[in-house]
Amino acid sequence: MSNGETKTDVILIGAGIMSATLGTILKELVPDWDIKVFEKLENAGEESSNEWNNAGTGHAALCELNYTTEKPDGSVDISKAIRINEQFQVSMQFWSYLVNSGLIENPQEFIRQLPHMSLVLGEQNVSFLKKRFEALTKNPLFQGMEFSEDPEKLMDWIPLIMEGRAWNEPIAATKIDSGTDVNFGALTRMLFNHLESKNVDVNYNHSVNDIKRTSDGLWELKVQNQFSGTVKRHTAKFVFIGGGGGSLHLLQKSGIPEGKNIGGFPVSGIFMVCNNPDVVEQHHAKVYGKAKVGAPPMSVPHLDTRFIENQKSLLFGPFAGFSPKFLKKGSMLDLVTSIKPNNVLTMLAAGAKEMPLTKYLIQQVMLSKEQRMEELREFIPSANSEDWDLVVAGQRVQVIKDTEAGKGTLQFGTEVITASDGSIAALLGASPGASTAVQVMLEILKKCFPQHISEWEAKIKEMIPSYGVSLMKNPALLSEIHSSTEQSLGLTEKELVYS
């Protein structure tokens, strides 16, 4: 065992979209800082960021019904949808900056324009969708959205879904053409190629086994080379734990008080992927439905056109599943070893509260392929079993913590945990995750480097012109940013979308 110790400014754990984004931003703001990355797999973007492990939706709340809720008075609360949309606009601006600066090329390899749609059945749901549409379209962020309950119009929008459908049930959809399909795996790999060209020391097949505070206030990591077995110690002034489901264990090892009383609940996903090119060609949109009662928000059924390896694909799902692993390539002991004296009561409280979710997950695990096909036929009445295969998606670890809503509350979102002195930050949770990575990293910069923010502000505004400004309240700036990002990212070129 070698104990040769190396010192660096910043260590990023995990080579996913989060570390890629933070590393890229820091290299623009402070090019002379030393940055090291440790990833236990062989390549960047292999877990949650991988294109087969997530839905590829550019989450802007254009189609996801769970980002808008009906209030007791019947009105629709769109505050979460506004927040997520504004955060996605920040990501789009940053990606445009990277393309315009020549830091990455060929944006069509990671982002394409694709209509985003919401689809509902039944009188009550149609009424909700109409109210949602009316509330959203009063806001400049959602301009261009259309609503229809006319079967002929819907046949034009979604022929594959409407073909062979009985007309005796109320049906309605909203559609907005400015939605996107994002290949986060491709983007992650592009960003890591860029970082390596900027002398960032990226170490694959290296796992971080321990992390602790040293007497001089630095963080010391024990890192094992998985090929040679040698262990080295690396110290840094700032550590970012961006290891997806693996972040919780490392946060616990850090011992920071902010990481106590937090647990994780793993949920896996399964997609059905269409292997018949004739069927794939008949659909061109991301169409989101309503979640079943008891289902976690990331199990909202959707039928998605995807562009993976420059090929058009069609995916349906996700069906939820349960595995005690926190990562797709994790350990069956992940859940058990995450239970500590400081979070056991939180975990038990969540277990008692979340019985309907547990029951739902067990039911999902037990589904046969034919039962999954029955769910698919709610979207595509004419679907044939032989045209569809199953693909296991990534693991998501939902955060469990004590909140005002009570002990052991399951959180459905992305959570950032930072030490009070800003020397370490961990990213936990799930959707909208990758889509809002840039905004999340800006928040980490504010919390962890408050002493630098004022000197960095001009550069941040160069990268993200709307920084510090509400786009919703500045329609002129919003319009300007929309057209410039669409231009930079090639989203106005229809031939790129259909190639």
N, C-alpha and C positions, 0 to 999 in steps of 0.2 A: 504494500500500500504506500502510495506517495502522498506526502502531506505538503507538497510545495504549494504555497499560498499565493494567489494573485489578487491584486486590488483593482477595482474598477469603479466607474461613477454610477453606472446603472446596470442592473441585471434584470432581464425579462425572462420569466419562466413560461414555457409553452410557445410553440411557433404557429399560433392560430391568428385569426384576423385581428384580435385585440392587441397582442404584442406587436404584430406587423404595423398596426396603425399608430400605436404609441411610439414605437421606434422611429417610424418615418417622420412623425411630427417633431420629435426631439432632435433628430438629425438636421431638420430644417431650422429649428430655433437655436440650437447650440451644437454646431458641427464638430466642435473639438472635444465634446464629451465622449468618453470611452463607454461603449455599450456591448454587453455580452448577452447572448441568448442561449438557453438550454432547452432542448426538446428531446423527449425520450424516444420518439418514433424516428423513422428514417428520413422523413421529408416534412416540409411545411404544410400546414392546412390538411392534416390527415384525420383529425377528429371532427368536432362540431362544425368547423369551417368548410369541411370537404363538401363538394357539390352534391354527393349522393347522401349526405347526412343531414341536410336541412332542406327547406322548401324552396330556397332561392328567391323568395318574394322580397322585393325591395319594400320593406314594411313602411308604408306611409299612411296607414289607416284608411286607404281608399276602398278596400274591400273587406277588411276583417271586422266582422260584426261585433266581436267581443271587446273592441276598443270604444264602443258606444253603448251606453246602457239607458234603459227606460226608467225614468224616475217615477215615484208614486203618483205624481200629478199627471202622468201620461206624456210629459215632455221628454226629449232625448238629450242626455248629457254627452256633449262632444268634446269635453275638455281634454280627455286622454288622447283622443284622435288628433286634436290640434297639436298637442305636445309631441306626439310621435311623428307627425308629418313635418313639423319644424325641424326635428332632430334629423330626419332623413334628408331634408334639404341641405343641412350642414354637411352630411356625408357626400352628397352630390357635388357641392362646391369644392370640397377638398379633393375629390377624385378628378374634377375638372382642372384644378390647379396642378395636380401631378402630371396630367396629360399635357397641359399647356406649357409646363416647364420642362417637358421631355424626360421626366423622371420615370414615367411608365408609357408604354405605347400600345396601340391597337385596343382601344377601350371596348370594341365590339366583342373581344374575347371574354370580357367579364360582365358587360351590361348591355341589355337590349330593351327597346321599348316594347311593351306588351300590355294590352288592355287588362285592367283589374275590374272584376265584377263581383257583386254579391247576388246570391240567388236564394229565394225563399219560397216555400209552399205553405198554403193554408191562409185563411182570412186574417187571423191575428198577426201572423208574421208579415203578410203583405202590408197591413196597416202600419206595423212598426217600421218596415223598410221605407215606406213613403215618408213617414215623419223624420226618419234618419236622413233621408235624401234632402228634405226641405231644410232641416237644421244645418247640414253640412254645406249645401250650396249657397247659403247666405254668407259663407266665409270665403274670402279670396283664395285660400289654400286649396279649396275643392272645386274651383271653377272648371267647367267642362264636363261635369258628371251628368249623365242622363239616367232617367228612370222610365221603365215601361212595364206594363202588365198586359200588353197586347201580344198574344201568342205568335202572330205573324212577324212582329218586330223581333221577338226573342228568337224565332226560327232563323232570322237573318244574323243575329248576334252569335247564337250558340246552336248551330244545326245539330251537332252530335248529341247534345243534351235534350233537344226538343223532339228529335226524330222518334216516332213510335210512342210518344207520351199521350196518356189519356187527358182530354181537355176538361175533365169535370172538376178539377181542383184549382182554386185560385193560385196563380204563380206570378212572381214579379222579380225583376232584376234591376240593378244599377250597373252602369258601365262608364268607365273613364279611360280614355285612350293613353293618358300620360303615365300609366303604371309601368313598372319595370320588372324584368327577370334578371337577377344578379347571380353570377357564378362566384360565390365567395371563396371557393377553393382556388380558382384561377387568379383572383385578385390577391389573395394571400401569397401565392407563389410569386407573383409579379413584385409585390412589395418586398419580399425577402431577397429576391434577386437584386433589387435596387439597394437594399440595406447592405448586402455583401459587397456590392460595388463601392459602398461608402465606408469600407473597412470595419463594418460591424462584425464582431466575432460570433458567428452562428455555429453552435455545436449540436449536431443531431446525434441520436443514440446516446444521449447523456441524461440520466435521471437525477433529479434533486431529491436526496434522501432525508436531509434535515436542514433546518434553518433556525438560527438563534442570534440573539443580540450579543455583541461583544462589549467589553467594559468601556471602549472608546466610542460607543454609540453606532458603530457600523453593524451591518448584517453579515453574518457568516453562513455560507451555504456549503453543505457537504454534497459534492456532485460525483456521481459514479459513471465512468465510461463503461457502457454496457458490453463492449467488445472485449476490452482488456481486463475489466473488473477493477481497475485502479480507481481510487477515490482521491479527489483533490478538494482543497478548501478554497473558496472564492469569497472575497468580501466586497461589499458595495455600500455606497451611501444611500442608494435608493433601490428598492426591489419591487417589481410588479409581478404579481402572481396571476397569470392569465392562462391557466392550464385547464380551462373548461371545468368538467366535473372533478378533475384532480385538484382544483384550487382549495377545496374545503380542508383536506388533510394538511396541506402545507400551511394554510392560515392557522389551523389549530397548533401546528408545530411551532409557529412563530411566537405563540404565547401572548399576543397582544390582547388587552382586555376587550377591545372592540370585537374580537373574534369569538368571544365566549357566548354561551346560550344560543348558538346558531347550529342548526342541523341541516341535513340535506335529504331530499326524497327523490330517488332516481326513477325516471320514466323513459322507457324506450319507445321507438316508433317504427312502424313498418309501412312502406309505401307499396302500392301496386304499380308496376310500370308496363306500359303497352309495348308489345313487340311487333305489332302489325302496322307498317308504315301507312297503309290506306286509312286506318282509323286515326293515327297521329295527325295526318294532314287535314282532317275534318274539324280540328279544334285549334283555336288561336287566342287563348286568354288564360288568365288565372281566375278561376271561379270559386269563391268561398261561400259555403253554406253556414248553417247554424249548428253549434255544438249540441250533442245529445245531453240530456239531463245527467249530471254527475260527472261529465267528461271534463278533463283539465283543458284549459284554453288552447294548449298546443295540439289538441286533438280535434280541432275544428275541421270538418271534412272539406277538402278542396280538390278540384280537378285542374291540373296545371300543365300548360305548355312550358317546357324547359328547353334551354339550349345548353347542352353539355358536350364538350369536345366538338364544338361547332356543328352538332347534330341536333335536330329537333326531336324532343322526346315528349311523352305524355305520362304524367304521374298522377295517381289518385291516393289519397290518404289524409293524414297519417292515422293508422290504427295504433292505439296506444298499447304498450306492453310493459311488463315489469321484469327487471333484472336487478339484482343487488349491486351490479357493477356501476361505478360512477363515470366510467369512460367505456367506449365501445371495446377498446383493447385493454380494459382495466381488470381488476381482480374481483372474484366472487365474494371476497371478504370486505370490499369497500364500504358497504353500508354498515356492517357490524363494527368495523374499526373506527368509523366516524362517530360512534356513540361514546361520549365522554361524561365524567361526573357532572360537568357544568352544563351539558345540554340534554341529559337523559330525561328530565322532567318535561322539557320543551318537546322532545321527540314523542314521549308518551302522550302528551296532551294532543299533539297533532294526530297521532294514531287513533285516539278516541274520537276526535272531531271528523276525521277524514274517512270514516267507514264507507260512505257512498262511493268515494273515489277508489278505495281499495277494492270494493266489490266490482266496480266498473272495470278496473284494470284486470282483475282475475277473469271477468267475462271476455274481455278483449283477447287475452292470452289464449283462451280456450277456443276462439273462433276457428272454424275450418275454412279452407279456401273458398268453398261454395258459399258459406255465410258472409265472407268478405265480399264475394261477387254480388250478393243480394244488396249489400250497402252501396256498392258501386252502381248497381242498376237503378238506385234512387236518383243518381246523376245521369247515367247513360242506360236508358231502358233496354237498348239492344245489345248490351255488352256480352261478349262470348268469353267463357273461361279460358279457352286456349290462346286468346290474344293477350293475356295478362300474366305477368310473373311477379313474385314477391321480392322486395328488396328491403333488407333491414337498415333503417336509418340510424342516426346518431343517438347517443344517450344524452338526456337532459337531467340536470339535478336541480330540482326546485328548492329554493331556500325556505327553511322553516325557522321562524323566530318569534319572540314574544313582542306583540305590538299592542296598540290601544284596543284592537279587536279581540285581544285575549292571548293567553299563553299558547304557544305551539301553533301559530297561524302560518298557513302555507302561502308563500308569496309567488305570484305568477308574473315574473318580470326579470329585469336585470338589476343586480344589486352590487354596489361598490362598497367595500369595507376598507377604511383607511385608518392607520394609527394616528393618534392625536398629534404627533409631531410630523406627520406626513412622510415618514421615512419608508413606509411600506404600504402597498395597496393591493387588494385582491378583488377579482371580478367573479361574481357567482351568479347563478340563475340562468334564465333561458330567454325566450322571445320577448321583445324584438331584437335583442342582442346585436348581431352583426350589422344590421341596417343602421343602428344608431351608434356604432363604434366610435365615430369621430367625436360626437357630442360627449359620449361617456369619457373619452380620453381628455377632452378639454376640461371636464369637471375634475378629473384626477389631477391635472396640472394646477388648477386653482387651489385644490386642497393640499397638494403635496409640495408645490413650489410657489407659495404666495409671494415670496420675496422677489421672484423673477417676473411675475405676470406683467407688471407695468412696462418693463424693458422689452418683453416679448410681444406686447400688444400690436404693434405696427405690423410685425411679420404675421401674426395670427390673422389680422384683418386682410393681409395680402392673400393668404391661403383661403380664408373664409370671409368674403365681403360682408356677410350679414352678422358677423360676430358682435354680440352685445345689442342686437336690434331685433325687435319682434317683426317677422315677415308678415304676419297676419295684419299688423297695424300699419304696414308700409307696402301697400299693393304695388306701387311703382317699382320699388326695389325688388319685390317678389317677381314681377313680370320680367324685369331686366335679368335677374339671376336665372329664371326658368329658361329664357332664350339662350343665355350664354352657356349654361351647363348642358343644355340639349345639343347645342352646336359642338362644344368641346368633346362631348361623349358620343357624338354621332347618333343621337337619338332621333334626329329629324330625318335621317336618311332611311326611307322605307325599305330600300333594297337590302340594307344591313339586317333589318329585322327578319326579312323573309328568306335570306340567303341560306 
